[in-house]
Amino acid sequence: MPIRIKRKFSAVLVACTLAAIAPATDVGATPKAVVVPMFGGATMDTTQPDGQCMTNQRAIDRLHRLKTVERLAQTVRTLTTSDCNALMNLIPAAMATGLKINVTVWAVDTAKFDTEKRHLEDALKSFGADWLNTVSVGSESLYQKEIDPNLLAERILDVKGMVHDAYGHRDVAVGTSEPRTVWADSASDPVVEASDFVGLTVFPYWEGKPVDEGVTTLKKAIRETRAATSGKPLVVTETGWPSAGPAFGEAVASLESLERYFNEAVLWLLQQKIPYNWFSGWDEPGRFSEVEKHFGVFLADGTAKFQLTR
């Protein structure tokens, strides 16, 4: 009678299997570091303004719009693989418009993590990986104290084992996304070690900074994160500014502040060749707090809030 075990793609388990079948000359070889490509992109929600799941045609329309903005024209980021069948709906739109996807796999709650990972695996089976840019296992999960660092590291290795070893896409970087305070904490060292890249979330607005200190705050966060993460490749996975809502400390939510921070931050990131993902591409009327509805550079209907092309 065959013995059945629950499939798990932990990099450690896969490495043991590969070591058993690899030629002797491969034993002990150091894997090459994954190169994170330069890119600029934006986040897209899984729902439409009416709260319904995003249709494929709506996704195509949005990505065509994003392609008109040279500074955001390489990638789109999704914050789930499974909600609204997000990934399987988005991939055809990305392939039709020539964008790649920065995927987020929820790391919290074992059942949810398994579902999210399965949806990513289904996408790899169905479409290969030409559409895939990076994978973030979790987003601010440590900052929100939703998961232990060692468990998050294990889940990053699990997804890496699936993407790199089981399906052979070793050029796809897998990591996670956190603010600088988390990366600076030595408790996060196992997560740094497990990751191909460190994803950094930076919101000067939520730090109560005036917009004229926006890029200074961004630079400081990048400098401190790099110092704490042993030179791992860095991606700014989220940064942005709201165009409406209440002030937070000295930070004013206004269209003028959004336009200024976008132009100054993106220009500097491009000059420094630091990959980035703008949060967000479009306003999200379904968000709970008023200010969180207004982080898009486009209104929910696709109208640009300011001159995005230059």
C-alpha positions in Angstrom: 0.0 0.0 0.0 1.6 3.4 -1.0 2.3 5.8 1.8 0.7 9.2 1.2 2.2 12.4 2.6 0.9 15.9 2.4 2.8 17.7 -0.4 5.0 20.5 0.8 7.5 22.4 -1.2 9.9 23.5 1.6 13.2 24.3 0.0 14.9 22.2 2.6 12.9 19.1 1.7 13.4 19.7 -2.0 17.1 20.2 -1.5 17.4 16.9 0.2 15.6 15.1 -2.6 17.8 16.9 -5.3 20.9 16.0 -3.4 20.0 12.4 -3.5 19.8 12.3 -7.3 22.3 15.0 -8.3 25.8 14.1 -9.6 28.5 14.2 -7.0 30.1 17.3 -8.6 26.9 19.3 -7.7 26.9 18.5 -4.0 27.7 21.5 -2.0 27.4 23.9 -4.9 26.3 27.4 -3.9 23.0 28.5 -5.6 23.3 31.6 -7.6 21.7 34.7 -6.2 18.4 35.6 -7.9 18.7 38.9 -9.8 15.8 41.3 -9.2 15.1 43.2 -12.4 14.6 47.0 -12.4 10.9 47.8 -12.8 8.2 50.4 -12.0 4.6 49.4 -11.4 1.5 49.9 -9.4 -1.0 47.9 -7.2 -4.4 46.9 -8.5 -7.3 45.8 -6.3 -9.2 42.6 -7.0 -12.6 44.3 -7.0 -14.3 46.9 -9.2 -15.8 50.2 -7.8 -19.2 48.5 -7.4 -17.6 45.8 -5.1 -17.9 43.0 -7.6 -14.9 40.9 -8.5 -12.7 42.4 -11.3 -13.7 41.1 -14.7 -11.0 40.1 -17.2 -12.0 42.9 -19.6 -11.9 45.5 -16.8 -8.4 44.3 -15.8 -7.3 44.5 -19.5 -8.7 48.1 -19.7 -6.8 49.1 -16.5 -3.5 47.6 -17.6 -3.7 49.2 -21.0 -4.2 52.5 -19.1 -1.2 51.7 -16.9 0.9 51.0 -19.9 0.4 54.7 -21.0 2.4 55.8 -17.9 6.0 55.1 -18.7 7.0 55.3 -15.1 4.5 52.5 -14.1 4.4 50.5 -17.3 6.4 47.4 -16.4 4.5 45.6 -13.7 1.2 45.3 -11.7 1.0 44.0 -8.1 -1.8 41.9 -6.7 -2.3 41.5 -2.9 -3.8 38.0 -3.2 -3.8 35.0 -5.5 -7.1 33.5 -4.5 -9.7 36.2 -3.6 -12.0 36.8 -6.6 -9.7 34.2 -8.3 -7.5 37.2 -8.7 -4.4 35.6 -10.2 -6.0 33.5 -12.8 -8.1 36.5 -13.9 -5.2 38.9 -14.0 -2.6 36.7 -15.9 -4.4 36.8 -19.3 -4.8 40.6 -18.9 -1.1 41.0 -18.1 0.0 38.8 -21.0 -2.3 40.7 -23.3 -0.7 44.0 -22.3 2.9 42.9 -21.8 3.1 43.6 -18.1 4.5 41.2 -15.5 2.9 40.5 -12.1 4.3 41.0 -8.6 2.4 38.4 -6.7 1.5 38.4 -3.0 0.7 35.2 -1.3 -1.0 35.6 2.1 1.2 34.1 4.8 -1.2 34.3 7.7 -3.5 31.4 8.7 -2.4 28.0 7.5 -5.6 27.2 5.5 -5.4 30.6 3.8 -1.7 30.2 3.0 -2.3 26.8 1.5 -5.1 28.1 -0.6 -3.0 31.0 -1.8 -0.1 28.8 -2.6 -2.3 26.4 -4.5 -3.6 29.2 -6.7 -0.1 30.2 -7.5 0.8 26.6 -8.4 -2.3 26.4 -10.6 -1.2 29.5 -12.4 2.3 28.1 -13.0 0.8 24.9 -14.3 -1.6 26.8 -16.7 0.6 29.7 -17.9 4.2 28.9 -17.1 6.1 31.8 -15.5 6.8 34.4 -18.3 4.2 36.6 -16.7 5.7 36.4 -13.1 8.0 39.1 -11.9 8.4 38.5 -8.1 6.6 36.8 -5.3 6.0 38.3 -1.8 5.0 35.8 0.9 3.0 38.1 3.1 2.7 41.8 3.3 3.4 43.6 6.7 2.6 40.3 8.4 5.4 40.8 11.0 4.6 44.5 11.4 1.0 43.5 12.3 2.3 40.8 14.6 0.2 38.2 12.7 2.9 35.6 12.4 6.2 34.4 14.0 9.3 35.3 12.0 10.5 31.7 12.0 7.1 30.5 10.6 7.2 33.3 8.0 10.7 32.2 7.0 9.5 28.6 6.6 6.6 29.7 4.4 9.0 31.8 2.2 11.2 28.7 1.8 8.1 26.6 1.1 7.0 28.9 -1.8 10.6 29.2 -3.1 10.8 25.4 -3.1 7.7 25.3 -5.3 8.7 28.1 -7.7 12.4 27.4 -7.9 12.7 23.7 -7.5 9.4 22.0 -8.3 8.7 24.1 -11.3 12.2 25.2 -12.2 11.7 29.0 -12.3 14.9 29.9 -10.4 15.0 33.4 -11.9 11.9 34.5 -10.0 12.8 36.3 -6.7 10.7 35.3 -3.6 10.7 37.4 -0.5 8.3 39.4 1.7 7.3 43.0 2.4 7.7 45.0 5.6 8.5 48.5 6.9 12.0 49.5 7.9 11.3 49.0 11.7 10.7 45.3 11.1 13.8 44.8 8.9 15.9 46.6 11.6 14.8 44.2 14.2 17.2 41.2 14.6 14.2 39.0 15.2 13.5 39.2 11.5 16.9 37.8 10.6 15.5 34.3 9.7 13.2 36.1 7.2 16.0 38.0 5.7 18.0 34.8 5.3 15.1 33.0 3.6 14.3 35.8 1.2 15.8 36.5 -2.3 14.9 40.2 -1.8 13.6 42.4 1.0 10.4 44.3 0.1 10.1 47.7 1.8 6.9 49.6 2.6 7.4 53.3 3.0 4.6 55.8 3.7 5.8 59.2 4.8 2.2 60.2 5.2 1.6 57.5 7.8 4.8 58.8 9.6 3.2 62.2 9.9 5.8 63.9 7.7 5.1 66.9 5.5 5.4 66.3 1.8 8.6 68.3 1.5 10.2 65.6 3.7 8.7 62.8 1.7 11.7 61.7 -0.3 14.0 62.3 2.6 11.9 59.9 4.6 12.0 57.4 1.7 15.8 57.6 1.5 16.2 57.1 5.2 14.0 54.0 5.2 16.0 52.5 2.3 19.4 53.3 3.9 18.4 51.8 7.3 16.9 48.7 5.6 19.9 48.1 3.5 22.2 48.4 6.6 20.1 45.8 8.5 19.6 43.2 5.7 23.2 42.4 4.7 23.0 43.9 1.2 20.0 41.7 0.1 18.4 43.1 -3.1 15.7 45.7 -2.1 12.4 46.4 -3.7 10.1 49.3 -2.6 7.0 47.2 -2.6 4.7 49.9 -1.4 4.9 53.7 -1.3 2.4 56.4 -2.0 0.4 59.4 -0.7 -3.4 60.0 -0.4 -5.1 62.7 -2.4 -7.9 63.3 0.1 -8.8 62.6 3.7 -7.7 63.9 7.1 -4.3 65.2 7.9 -2.0 62.8 9.9 0.5 64.7 12.0 2.1 67.2 9.6 1.2 65.1 6.6 -1.6 66.7 4.4 -3.7 64.4 2.2 -4.2 66.4 -1.0 -3.9 66.1 -4.7 -0.9 68.5 -4.7 0.9 66.4 -2.1 0.3 63.2 -4.1 1.5 64.7 -7.3 4.6 66.2 -5.7 5.6 63.0 -3.8 4.9 60.8 -6.9 7.1 62.9 -9.1 9.9 63.4 -6.6 10.0 59.8 -5.3 9.7 58.1 -8.7 12.4 60.3 -10.2 14.8 59.5 -7.4 14.0 55.7 -7.4 14.7 55.7 -11.2 18.0 57.5 -10.7 19.0 55.0 -8.1 17.8 52.0 -10.1 15.7 50.8 -7.2 12.6 48.7 -8.3 9.4 50.1 -7.0 5.7 49.5 -6.9 3.4 52.5 -6.4 0.5 52.1 -4.0 -1.9 52.4 -5.5 -2.7 52.5 -9.2 -6.4 53.2 -8.6 -8.6 54.6 -5.8 -10.3 51.9 -3.9 -13.8 53.0 -2.7 -14.3 49.8 -0.8 -11.5 50.5 1.7 -12.7 51.0 5.3 -11.1 54.3 6.3 -11.7 57.5 4.2 -8.1 58.3 3.6 -7.3 54.7 2.4 -9.8 55.1 -0.5 -7.7 57.9 -2.1 -4.1 56.5 -2.6 -4.6 55.9 -6.3 -2.9 57.9 -9.1 -6.1 57.1 -11.1 -9.6 57.6 -9.9 -11.6 54.3 -9.6 -13.1 55.1 -13.1 -9.6 55.3 -14.6 -9.3 59.0 -14.9 -5.7 60.2 -14.1 -5.6 62.6 -11.1 -2.8 64.6 -12.5 -0.4 64.6 -15.5 1.2 61.2 -15.3 3.0 61.1 -18.6 6.2 63.2 -19.1 
